[in-house]
Amino acid sequence: MMPRKKICFVTGTRAEYGLLRYLMKEIKSSKIFQLQLVVTGSHLSHRHGYTVNEIINDGFQIDASLDIELEKDDNASVCLSLSKCIEKFSEALEDLRPDLVVVLGDRYELLGAVAASMIHRFPIAHIHGGEITEGAFDDGIRHAITKLSQLHFVAATEYKKRIIQLGENPNLVFEVGGLGVDAIKKISLLTRDQLEKSLDLKFRDRNFLITYHPLTIPLKEDSEFEIKELIDGLSSFKDALQIFTMPNADPGNKEIFNLINDYADRNDNVYTFESLGQLRYLSCLSQIDAVIGNSSSGLLEVPTFRKATINIGDRQKGRLCGKSVINCSNKSSDIENSIKKVFTKAFQNCLKEASNPYGEGGASEKIVNILENTDFDSLKRKPFFDIKF
């Protein structure tokens, strides 16, 4: 019997793990592949919910845990964390010797992992490349990961074209749809009563789920301005339940933490969670009226529930948006008016016919099928693909 091919997944955040979870389950149950798992980033940070426990509770064996020290909140510390990720992932690769490394998205810790993989000459598969987010340095990181990767699994035709434009072989760029849709289709959501007990709160007539991440372009100070404006806009809705999930580990997150916690301390309709976990998060999406903030989830996943997304500012600028998404400026008056728009008859009718531009599910199975029919050794030499003009 041929030895199983080792597929090494790298995860650094709650959001990207939620997207990878069902693909990892497919690989784990495969007779062809052996799942390897490296955990790093905010998964190992108590400030961000120590979400490695969610991975363990899901039954996955972790082959390497790489603590890259995320406690400080400045650009120099991010650079240090990135360097630690390269160093520690390089050491892990010496032991794991994978046939393929798989990463999703645009986090800086993933850039460290793929840089080490490239130097060690292990081929890389990148999921959700080709996308644009002009308000974060994630944009450059995502495209850099694309250039270091050999296999590409994208969520939409527009993204496939962009990756080919970057000089990637069209035969190795596969449009499979969004993995977030897979998670929604496969998971058994909590009922309203179960969710209320789990969160220790009561839903109201109007309910909002809010996630706001730091801006990293041009300056983190813009994030402080935006979160203050967001809180001012939300303050007009004192009868609405407001559930905050805390920001990721980008520079500028501590000030956002502090402002949100202060707002929650002053208002009994506001609740905060470091991390809801995938089950509670998706269950919340089924119960709320709108997702508010600047998280990619509002564009990638929320449209499947036919719920409103109020997408604030430029962090997600450039991503495909469904009709359920209301793009607004970072001014409190625009945020307030956008929330009011959600409850108009015209917009509620629009939601009934809304669809998700990231597909209807099935991405995990498509990726596994492609991997089963790919010669990983053939990926090690990567020519540049020139577009003929």
KOLSE-957410 format. One record per residue (C-alpha): residue number from 1; x, y, z. Coordinates in steps of 0.1 Angstrom, whole numbers, plus 2048, in hexadecimal, padded with zeros to 3 digits. Each point is the difference from the previous one (the first is absolute). Layout:
<pts>
PT   num     x     y     z
PT   NUM     X     Y     Z
...
</pts>
This chain:
<pts>
PT   num     x     y     z
PT     1   800   800   800
PT     2   80D   823   7F7
PT     3   807   817   81D
PT     4   7E6   81B   805
PT     5   809   823   7F4
PT     6   805   818   81D
PT     7   7EB   820   7FD
PT     8   80B   81A   81A
PT     9   7E6   81B   809
PT    10   80B   820   811
PT    11   7E7   815   814
PT    12   805   820   813
PT    13   7DE   80E   807
PT    14   7DC   7F6   80A
PT    15   7F2   80E   7DF
PT    16   817   7EC   7E8
PT    17   7FD   7E1   815
PT    18   7DA   802   7FD
PT    19   804   800   7DA
PT    20   819   7E3   800
PT    21   7EF   7EA   819
PT    22   7EB   7EB   7E9
PT    23   81B   7FD   7E6
PT    24   817   7F3   81B
PT    25   7E6   7E6   80A
PT    26   7FF   7F4   7DC
PT    27   825   7FC   7FF
PT    28   800   7EF   822
PT    29   7E8   7E6   7F4
PT    30   812   7FA   7DF
PT    31   811   7DF   7F9
PT    32   818   812   7E9
PT    33   80B   81D   816
PT    34   80E   804   823
PT    35   7F6   820   812
PT    36   81A   815   811
PT    37   7F7   81F   814
PT    38   815   81E   80B
PT    39   7F0   819   817
PT    40   80E   823   806
PT    41   7F6   825   803
PT    42   7E2   80B   814
PT    43   7F5   7DC   807
PT    44   81B   800   81B
PT    45   7F7   822   80E
PT    46   7EB   802   81F
PT    47   7F7   824   7F7
PT    48   7F0   7F3   7E0
PT    49   7ED   7E4   811
PT    50   81A   7E4   7FE
PT    51   7ED   7F0   7E4
PT    52   818   7E3   7FD
PT    53   7E7   7EF   818
PT    54   7E5   801   7E5
PT    55   817   7ED   7E9
PT    56   808   7E6   81B
PT    57   7DB   7FD   808
PT    58   7F9   7F9   7DB
PT    59   815   7E1   803
PT    60   81F   80B   7EC
PT    61   823   7F5   80A
PT    62   818   81E   800
PT    63   822   7F7   7F3
PT    64   811   821   809
PT    65   7F6   81E   815
PT    66   814   81F   7F7
PT    67   7FD   81D   819
PT    68   80B   820   7EE
PT    69   7F9   817   81D
PT    70   7E3   817   7F7
PT    71   7FC   813   821
PT    72   80E   821   7F3
PT    73   7ED   817   7E9
PT    74   817   812   7E7
PT    75   80F   7FB   7DE
PT    76   823   7F7   80E
PT    77   7F0   7E4   814
PT    78   7EE   7F3   7E1
PT    79   821   7FE   7EE
PT    80   810   7EE   81D
PT    81   7E2   7E7   801
PT    82   804   7FB   7DA
PT    83   825   7F8   804
PT    84   7F8   7E8   81D
PT    85   7E7   7EE   7EA
PT    86   81A   7FB   7E4
PT    87   819   7F2   81A
PT    88   7E8   7E9   812
PT    89   7ED   7F4   7E1
PT    90   822   7F8   7F0
PT    91   808   7EA   81E
PT    92   7DE   7EF   7FE
PT    93   805   7F8   7DB
PT    94   81F   7ED   808
PT    95   7EB   7E8   814
PT    96   7E0   800   7EC
PT    97   80E   7FD   7DD
PT    98   7DE   806   7EF
PT    99   7F8   7F9   7DC
PT   100   7EB   81F   7FE
PT   101   7FB   81F   817
PT   102   7DD   80F   800
PT   103   7F8   824   80B
PT   104   7E1   816   7FD
PT   105   7FE   825   7FC
PT   106   817   81C   809
PT   107   80D   801   824
PT   108   824   80A   805
PT   109   808   7E0   814
PT   110   7F6   7EC   7E1
PT   111   819   815   7EC
PT   112   81B   7F3   818
PT   113   7F4   7DC   7FC
PT   114   800   801   7DA
PT   115   822   812   7FE
PT   116   80F   7E4   815
PT   117   7EE   7E6   7EA
PT   118   80D   80F   7E0
PT   119   824   800   80D
PT   120   7FD   7DC   80B
PT   121   7F1   7F8   7DE
PT   122   7DE   7F3   80C
PT   123   7E4   809   7E7
PT   124   7E4   816   80D
PT   125   7DB   802   7F9
PT   126   7EF   822   806
PT   127   7DB   804   806
PT   128   7EC   820   7FB
PT   129   81B   812   7ED
PT   130   7FB   81A   7E5
PT   131   7E9   815   817
PT   132   805   825   808
PT   133   7FD   812   821
PT   134   80D   823   7FB
PT   135   7FD   80B   824
PT   136   819   7E8   80E
PT   137   824   7F4   7FB
PT   138   7F0   7DE   7FC
PT   139   7FD   809   7DB
PT   140   825   7FF   7F9
PT   141   805   7E1   816
PT   142   7E5   7ED   7ED
PT   143   810   807   7DE
PT   144   822   7F7   80E
PT   145   7F3   7DF   80C
PT   146   7F1   7FA   7DD
PT   147   823   805   7F1
PT   148   80F   7E8   819
PT   149   7E5   7E5   7F9
PT   150   7FC   7E7   7E4
PT   151   7DC   7F6   804
PT   152   7E3   819   802
PT   153   7DC   7FA   80B
PT   154   7EB   81F   7FB
PT   155   7DD   80B   809
PT   156   7F5   812   7E0
PT   157   808   805   7DB
PT   158   80D   823   806
PT   159   819   7F3   819
PT   160   80C   7E5   7E8
PT   161   807   819   7E5
PT   162   814   816   819
PT   163   816   7E3   80A
PT   164   807   7F8   7DC
PT   165   809   825   7FB
PT   166   81A   7FB   81B
PT   167   812   7E7   7EB
PT   168   7F1   7DF   80C
PT   169   7F9   7E2   7EA
PT   170   7DB   800   7F7
PT   171   801   7DA   802
PT   172   808   802   825
PT   173   7E5   81A   809
PT   174   7DF   7F0   80A
PT   175   7DF   812   806
PT   176   7EF   7ED   81C
PT   177   7EB   81A   812
PT   178   802   80C   824
PT   179   809   7E9   81D
PT   180   7EA   814   817
PT   181   7E1   7F5   7ED
PT   182   80A   7DC   807
PT   183   801   805   825
PT   184   7DD   80F   800
PT   185   7F2   7E3   7EB
PT   186   810   7E5   816
PT   187   7FC   80C   823
PT   188   7E2   7FA   817
PT   189   7F7   822   80E
PT   190   7F5   806   824
PT   191   7DC   80A   805
PT   192   7F8   822   80D
PT   193   7FA   7F3   824
PT   194   820   7EC   7FF
PT   195   814   81D   7F4
PT   196   7F1   817   81B
PT   197   80B   7E8   81B
PT   198   822   7FC   7F1
PT   199   806   825   7FE
PT   200   7ED   809   820
PT   201   7EB   81B   7EF
PT   202   7DD   805   7F1
PT   203   7FA   80A   7DD
PT   204   7EA   81F   7FA
PT   205   7EA   80D   7E5
PT   206   81F   80D   7EE
PT   207   822   7EF   802
PT   208   822   809   7F2
PT   209   821   7ED   7FE
PT   210   81E   817   7FE
PT   211   824   7F8   7F7
PT   212   819   81C   7FA
PT   213   824   7F9   7F7
PT   214   81D   81A   800
PT   215   809   812   7E0
PT   216   824   7FA   7F7
PT   217   801   818   7E2
PT   218   809   81C   803
PT   219   801   804   826
PT   220   7F2   7EE   81E
PT   221   7F4   822   80D
PT   222   7E5   7FE   7E5
PT   223   7F3   7E1   812
PT   224   7FB   814   820
PT   225   7EC   81A   7EE
PT   226   7EA   7E6   7EE
PT   227   7F8   7EC   820
PT   228   7F6   820   812
PT   229   7EA   809   7E3
PT   230   7F1   7DD   7FF
PT   231   7F8   802   825
PT   232   7F0   822   7FB
PT   233   7EB   7F1   7E4
PT   234   7F6   7E2   815
PT   235   7F7   816   81E
PT   236   7E0   80A   7F0
PT   237   7F3   7DD   802
PT   238   7FE   7FA   825
PT   239   7E3   7E8   7FD
PT   240   813   7E9   7E9
PT   241   816   7E3   80D
PT   242   824   807   7F5
PT   243   818   7E2   800
PT   244   825   809   7FA
PT   245   81A   7E7   7F6
PT   246   822   80E   808
PT   247   81A   80A   7E5
PT   248   81C   7EB   7F2
PT   249   825   804   809
PT   250   809   81C   7E7
PT   251   812   81F   80D
PT   252   7E7   817   811
PT   253   7EA   7E6   80F
PT   254   805   809   825
PT   255   7F1   823   7FC
PT   256   7E2   7F0   7EF
PT   257   7FD   7E6   81C
PT   258   800   81C   81A
PT   259   7E6   816   7EE
PT   260   7E8   7E2   7FB
PT   261   803   7F5   824
PT   262   7FA   823   80C
PT   263   7E1   802   7EA
PT   264   7F4   7DF   80E
PT   265   805   80B   824
PT   266   7E9   81E   7FA
PT   267   7E4   7ED   7EE
PT   268   7EC   7E2   80C
PT   269   7F6   7F7   7DC
PT   270   825   7FB   7F5
PT   271   812   7DE   804
PT   272   824   7F8   7F7
PT   273   812   7DF   7F8
PT   274   824   7FA   7F8
PT   275   7F5   7E4   7E9
PT   276   7DE   7F0   7FB
PT   277   80E   7E1   7EF
PT   278   7F2   7F5   7DE
PT   279   7E1   7EF   80D
PT   280   7F4   81E   815
PT   281   80B   819   7E6
PT   282   7ED   7F0   7E3
PT   283   7E2   7FA   817
PT   284   800   825   808
PT   285   7FF   808   7DB
PT   286   7E0   7ED   7FE
PT   287   7F0   815   81B
PT   288   80C   824   7FC
PT   289   7F3   81B   7E9
PT   290   822   80D   7F4
PT   291   825   7FB   802
PT   292   812   821   805
PT   293   825   808   7FC
PT   294   81C   7F9   7E8
PT   295   805   7DA   803
PT   296   803   7EB   7E0
PT   297   7E5   7E9   80E
PT   298   7E6   81A   7F9
PT   299   808   7FC   7DB
PT   300   80A   7DB   7FE
PT   301   7E7   7EF   817
PT   302   7E3   816   80B
PT   303   7F0   802   7DE
PT   304   7F8   7DB   802
PT   305   7E9   807   81D
PT   306   7EF   81D   7EC
PT   307   808   817   81D
PT   308   80D   824   7FC
PT   309   824   80A   802
PT   310   80A   824   807
PT   311   824   801   7F3
PT   312   812   81E   80E
PT   313   81D   813   7F1
PT   314   81B   7F3   7E9
PT   315   80E   7E1   811
PT   316   7ED   7E8   7E8
PT   317   800   818   7E3
PT   318   804   7EC   7DF
PT   319   7EF   7E0   80B
PT   320   7E1   7F3   7EE
PT   321   7E0   80A   812
PT   322   7DD   7F1   7FE
PT   323   7E0   815   800
PT   324   7FD   7FA   826
PT   325   81E   816   807
PT   326   7FD   825   807
PT   327   821   812   7FC
PT   328   803   820   814
PT   329   81A   819   80B
PT   330   810   801   822
PT   331   7EB   81D   80C
PT   332   7E7   7FA   81C
PT   333   7E3   810   7ED
PT   334   805   7E9   7E2
PT   335   803   7E2   817
PT   336   7E0   809   812
PT   337   7ED   806   7DF
PT   338   80D   7DF   7F2
PT   339   7F2   7EE   81F
PT   340   7DF   811   7FB
PT   341   800   7F5   7DB
PT   342   802   7DC   80B
PT   343   7DD   802   80E
PT   344   7F0   811   7E2
PT   345   7E6   7EC   7EC
PT   346   814   804   7E0
PT   347   820   7F2   80E
PT   348   7EE   7E3   812
PT   349   7F1   7F7   7DE
PT   350   823   801   7F1
PT   351   80D   7E8   81A
PT   352   7E6   7E6   7F7
PT   353   810   7FD   7DD
PT   354   824   805   80A
PT   355   81A   7E6   7F8
PT   356   824   7FA   80A
PT   357   81A   809   7E4
PT   358   817   7E6   810
PT   359   7EB   7E2   7F5
PT   360   7E9   7E6   80E
PT   361   819   7E9   811
PT   362   814   7E1   7F7
PT   363   822   811   800
PT   364   80F   7E7   818
PT   365   7F7   7E2   7EB
PT   366   80D   811   7E0
PT   367   821   808   810
PT   368   805   7DC   80C
PT   369   7F8   7F2   7DE
PT   370   819   817   7F0
PT   371   81B   7F7   819
PT   372   7FA   7DB   7FA
PT   373   807   805   7DC
PT   374   81F   817   804
PT   375   824   7F4   7FE
PT   376   810   815   81C
PT   377   823   7F9   7F4
PT   378   7F8   811   7DF
PT   379   7F9   820   813
PT   380   823   806   80D
PT   381   80C   812   7E1
PT   382   7EB   81E   7FA
PT   383   803   814   7DF
PT   384   7F1   823   7FD
PT   385   7E2   800   7E9
PT   386   801   81D   7E7
PT   387   7E0   80F   7F3
PT   388   802   807   7DB
PT   389   7F5   822   7F7
</pts>
